């Protein structure tokens, strides 16, 4: 498992995280931006926790990330309305006290998916299908994830 922290904005920056969970970033442009802590799991799933911040000239701030240990999983089917599907992706998005917790995975060719490492709480399951024609179809459904449990959700996408 690897962890990194990066920020968004006019220029991107990134920092590795030590075994103790410490990171340091310098030269972040002033103004609003968002910090992202990304956890790469061995099962090819990635979990991203984001925190909005605002930087002023010469300011030093401390931003801690709480990567929730209380997690569950969401599994099911993305049911597209036509056979023209190309790439299908699902994300489980949970708003926590510390920011937005997002985990995503590619959907297999049969439309089946299982997203692990989802923070316990209320949020949405987002599905995105890119058709071979290049058209993108999206859909969401509300979810409530319980620690240690697996939630079954099917999404019917129409276009």
N, C-alpha and C positions, 0 to 999 in steps of 0.2 A: 504494500500500500504506500503510495506517495502522496505528499501534500504540497501544494504551492499556493502563493497569494499573488494576485495581480490587480491592477487598477485599470479602469476604462477612462477614456477621455481623448484629447487630441493626440497624445502619445501614450502608448501602452508601456507598462512596466511590470516586472515580475520578480519575485523573490522565492527562493526555496525556504522550506521550514525545517528547523532543526528537530532532532528527536524529542527535545523538550517542548516543542510547539512554538518556538520563538522565531520571529521573522523581523526584518528591518528593510524599509524602503526609503530611498532618498530621491530628491528631485521630482517630487510629484507636483505637477503644475497647480497653481492656485485656482480656486473655484470649486464648483461641485463635481464630484466624481463618485464612482462606486468601487469598493474593494470586493474582490471575489476570492474566497478560499475554495480550492478545488481538491477533492480527495479522489484519487484514482484507485479503485479496488481491483483485485486480481481477477474478478469475473467480468472485466471489460465494461463495468459500469462506472460512471463518474457522478460524483455528488458535488454540487456547487452551492455555497452559502454566500449571499451577498449582503453588504452593508453600505448604505449611502453615507457619504462624508462630505464635508466642505473644508477646504484648505485655504488659509490666509497666508500672506507673506511671512516667511520665517517661522511658521507655526510647527510645533512638534506635538503630535497627538498619539495616543495609544488606542488601538482598536483591537479588541479581543473577539475571537470567534468562538461560539459554542457549537461544536459539531455534535448534535444530539445523539446520545447513545440509545435513547428510546426510539426504536424504529420498527417498522413492519414492512410489508410488501403489498404491491398492487399487481394483479394479473388479470388477463382477459383477452378479448379479441377486438381488433379494429376491423369493422365490417364496412368496407368501401362499397359504394353504389354501382361500381362498374369495374371491369377487368383491366382498366388502363393504368393500374397502379405501378409506380416506380418505387421510390423510397418512402417508407413509413417509419415515423419516429413518435414515441410517446414520452412525455415528461410528467412526473408527479411534482406539483408545486405546493409547498406548505409555507404559510406565513407564520413565523415564530416571533417570540419577543425580541430576538436578536437580528432579524432580517428575513430574507427569503431563502428557503431551502429548496433546491431543485435537483432532481435526479432524472436522468433520461437514458433511453436505450432504443436501439433499432428494433423494429417489429419484424418478425420472420415473414417469409413469403406467404404463409397461411393466415397472416393477420394476428398470430398469437404473440403475446408479450408477457414478461414478468419483470417488474421493476423492484429491486431490493433496496435496502438502506434508505427507505423513505421515513423522514421524521414523523413521529406520532403527532397528530393534530388534524385540523381541518384545512382543506385547500381544494385544489382542482387537479384533475387529470387532463392534460392537453395532448391532443393527437394532431399530427401534421402529416399529410400525404402529399408527396410531389408526384404528379402524374407524368407519364412518359412524354406528354405534350408540353410539359413545363409548368402547367397550371398547379397551384398550391391550394389544397383544401385543409381547413382546420376545424377542430371541434373541441369542446370542453365539457366536462361533467364534474359536479361537485363530489368530493370524497372526504371521508373521515377515516384516518388511519389510526389503528390501535397498536400499542407496543406488543411486539411478538406475534402478531396475527397477520393473515393474508386476506386482502380484500379482493373480491371478484367484481370486475367492471368490464362491460362490453360497450363499445362506442359505435354507433351507426352514423357514418358520414355520408351525406347526400350532396351531390353536385349535378 
